[in-house]
Amino acid sequence: MHSEKYIYCLEGVSDVDNPRPTAILPALENLAFQYGITNIYKTCDTIEGLEESLSLLLYEDRNFKDYSILYLVFDGEGNRIELDDYYYTLEEIAEFFEGKLTGKIIHFANLMRLDLDEEGAQYFLDVTGAKAISGYSKRVPVLSTVLDNIYFALCQEYDDVITLVETLYEKQYGLCTTMGFLLYY
């Protein structure tokens, strides 16, 4: 029996003081209802907001160890997330998280195309201590929440990332290949 793996979702928005509905919150609610997976949803509109949200999680949330998936929903391109009209590289993000994500899976929604090579992925994993980094390599006109939810549900069943990815591809081969699902560990 595996322990439940909670999800911490952080979404980049244009203005946290003027919230607009996005597809992420209903998808997370569905994840909780359909699969029983506990998750927290936060928004940020600046790099300071991102740092504050993650610092609260890392240093003040007593249940941080239970959050094994960090779900990042940010616009971006070429391994850079966009926040407040500025692009932050995965290397910059890795340095911010230096040594703080041991054993965690970092998953990017398909709003940012993940275009890592083995060396870039290994750098991110080595610097952060993360168990894996995952996301999508292809641009498609739909949000990845359907496949994300299946992936998160499978994360509850499988600790081994190879078995996890193999099972995901077995269950959703068409979606995985169309969207270019990737996982580096």
C-alpha positions as CSV (number, residue, x, y, z in Angstrom):
1,M,0.0,0.0,0.0
2,H,1.5,3.3,-1.1
3,S,0.9,6.5,0.8
4,E,-1.1,9.3,-0.8
5,K,0.9,11.7,-2.8
6,Y,-0.5,15.2,-2.5
7,I,-0.3,17.8,-5.3
8,Y,0.7,21.4,-4.9
9,C,-0.4,23.4,-7.9
10,L,0.9,26.8,-8.6
11,E,-0.6,28.7,-11.6
12,G,0.8,31.9,-13.1
13,V,-2.0,34.5,-13.7
14,S,-1.9,38.1,-14.9
15,D,-3.3,39.6,-11.7
16,V,-4.0,37.7,-8.4
17,D,-6.2,40.6,-7.2
18,N,-8.5,40.3,-10.2
19,P,-9.0,36.5,-10.5
20,R,-10.4,35.1,-13.7
21,P,-11.6,31.5,-14.0
22,T,-9.2,29.1,-15.5
23,A,-9.5,25.4,-16.5
24,I,-7.0,24.4,-13.8
25,L,-9.2,24.7,-10.7
26,P,-12.1,22.6,-12.1
27,A,-9.5,20.0,-13.2
28,L,-8.1,19.9,-9.7
29,E,-11.6,19.6,-8.2
30,N,-12.2,16.7,-10.5
31,L,-8.9,15.1,-9.5
32,A,-10.1,15.3,-5.8
33,F,-13.6,14.0,-6.5
34,Q,-12.7,11.3,-9.1
35,Y,-9.4,10.0,-7.7
36,G,-9.5,11.3,-4.1
37,I,-6.2,13.1,-4.5
38,T,-5.6,15.9,-2.1
39,N,-4.3,19.1,-3.7
40,I,-3.7,22.7,-3.0
41,Y,-4.1,25.4,-5.6
42,K,-2.4,28.8,-5.5
43,T,-1.9,31.6,-8.0
44,C,0.9,34.1,-8.5
45,D,1.5,37.0,-10.8
46,T,5.1,37.9,-10.0
47,I,8.4,36.1,-9.3
48,E,8.1,37.4,-5.7
49,G,4.7,35.8,-5.5
50,L,6.1,32.5,-6.8
51,E,8.9,32.7,-4.3
52,E,6.5,33.5,-1.4
53,S,4.1,30.7,-2.3
54,L,6.9,28.2,-2.5
55,S,8.6,29.4,0.6
56,L,5.3,29.1,2.5
57,L,5.0,25.5,1.3
58,L,8.7,24.6,2.0
59,Y,9.1,26.2,5.3
60,E,5.7,26.7,7.0
61,D,3.5,23.8,5.8
62,R,3.9,20.9,8.2
63,N,2.6,18.6,5.6
64,F,5.2,19.5,2.9
65,K,6.6,16.0,3.0
66,D,3.2,14.7,1.8
67,Y,3.3,16.9,-1.3
68,S,5.2,14.7,-3.7
69,I,4.0,16.5,-6.9
70,L,4.6,20.1,-7.7
71,Y,2.3,21.0,-10.6
72,L,3.4,24.2,-12.3
73,V,0.9,25.9,-14.7
74,F,2.7,28.8,-16.4
75,D,2.8,30.1,-19.9
76,G,6.2,30.0,-21.5
77,E,8.3,28.7,-24.3
78,G,11.7,27.0,-24.7
79,N,12.1,25.9,-21.1
80,R,11.2,29.4,-19.8
81,I,8.2,30.3,-17.8
82,E,6.5,33.7,-18.3
83,L,5.6,35.6,-15.2
84,D,4.8,39.4,-15.1
85,D,6.0,39.9,-18.7
86,Y,9.4,38.3,-17.9
87,Y,10.8,34.9,-18.8
88,Y,12.6,32.7,-16.1
89,T,14.7,29.8,-17.3
90,L,14.5,26.3,-15.8
91,E,18.1,26.9,-14.7
92,E,17.0,29.9,-12.7
93,I,14.1,28.0,-11.3
94,A,16.4,25.1,-10.4
95,E,18.7,27.5,-8.5
96,F,15.8,28.9,-6.6
97,F,14.8,25.4,-5.5
98,E,18.4,24.3,-4.8
99,G,18.3,21.2,-2.7
100,K,14.7,21.8,-1.6
101,L,12.7,19.3,-3.8
102,T,14.2,16.0,-2.7
103,G,12.0,13.1,-3.9
104,K,9.4,15.4,-5.6
105,I,8.1,15.2,-9.1
106,I,8.0,18.5,-10.8
107,H,5.3,18.5,-13.6
108,F,4.7,21.3,-16.0
109,A,1.3,21.7,-17.7
110,N,1.5,22.1,-21.5
111,L,1.3,25.9,-21.4
112,M,5.1,25.8,-21.4
113,R,6.7,23.4,-23.9
114,L,9.4,21.3,-22.2
115,D,12.3,21.1,-24.5
116,L,15.1,19.6,-22.4
117,D,18.0,17.5,-23.4
118,E,19.5,14.9,-21.1
119,E,22.1,17.4,-19.8
120,G,19.6,20.1,-19.0
121,A,17.3,17.7,-17.3
122,Q,20.1,16.2,-15.2
123,Y,21.2,19.7,-14.2
124,F,17.6,20.5,-13.0
125,L,17.4,17.2,-11.1
126,D,20.9,17.5,-9.5
127,V,20.4,21.1,-8.4
128,T,16.8,20.7,-7.0
129,G,17.1,17.1,-5.7
130,A,13.8,16.3,-7.5
131,K,12.9,12.7,-8.3
132,A,11.7,13.6,-11.8
133,I,10.7,16.5,-14.1
134,S,7.9,16.0,-16.5
135,G,5.9,17.9,-19.0
136,Y,5.1,18.1,-22.7
137,S,7.3,18.7,-25.8
138,K,4.6,19.5,-28.3
139,R,2.2,22.4,-28.7
140,V,-1.4,21.3,-28.9
141,P,-4.5,23.6,-28.8
142,V,-5.9,21.9,-25.6
143,L,-4.8,22.2,-22.0
144,S,-3.2,19.1,-20.7
145,T,-5.4,18.6,-17.6
146,V,-7.1,15.4,-18.9
147,L,-3.7,13.6,-19.3
148,D,-2.3,15.4,-16.2
149,N,-5.1,14.0,-14.0
150,I,-4.5,10.4,-15.3
151,Y,-0.8,10.9,-14.7
152,F,-1.4,12.1,-11.2
153,A,-3.7,9.2,-10.4
154,L,-1.0,6.8,-11.7
155,C,1.6,8.5,-9.5
156,Q,-0.6,7.3,-6.5
157,E,-0.2,3.7,-7.7
158,Y,3.5,3.6,-8.8
159,D,6.6,4.7,-7.1
160,D,8.9,3.6,-9.9
161,V,8.9,6.3,-12.6
162,I,9.7,3.8,-15.4
163,T,6.6,1.7,-14.5
164,L,4.6,4.9,-14.1
165,V,5.5,6.2,-17.6
166,E,5.0,2.8,-19.2
167,T,1.6,2.4,-17.7
168,L,0.6,6.0,-18.7
169,Y,1.6,5.2,-22.3
170,E,-0.2,1.9,-22.3
171,K,-3.4,3.6,-21.1
172,Q,-3.2,6.8,-23.1
173,Y,-0.8,6.2,-26.0
174,G,-2.5,8.6,-28.4
175,L,-2.6,11.5,-26.0
176,C,0.9,10.9,-24.7
177,T,2.4,10.9,-28.3
178,T,0.2,13.7,-29.6
179,M,1.2,15.9,-26.7
180,G,4.8,14.7,-26.4
181,F,4.7,13.6,-22.8
182,L,8.2,13.5,-21.3
183,L,9.6,12.5,-17.9
184,Y,13.3,12.7,-16.9
185,Y,14.5,11.1,-13.7
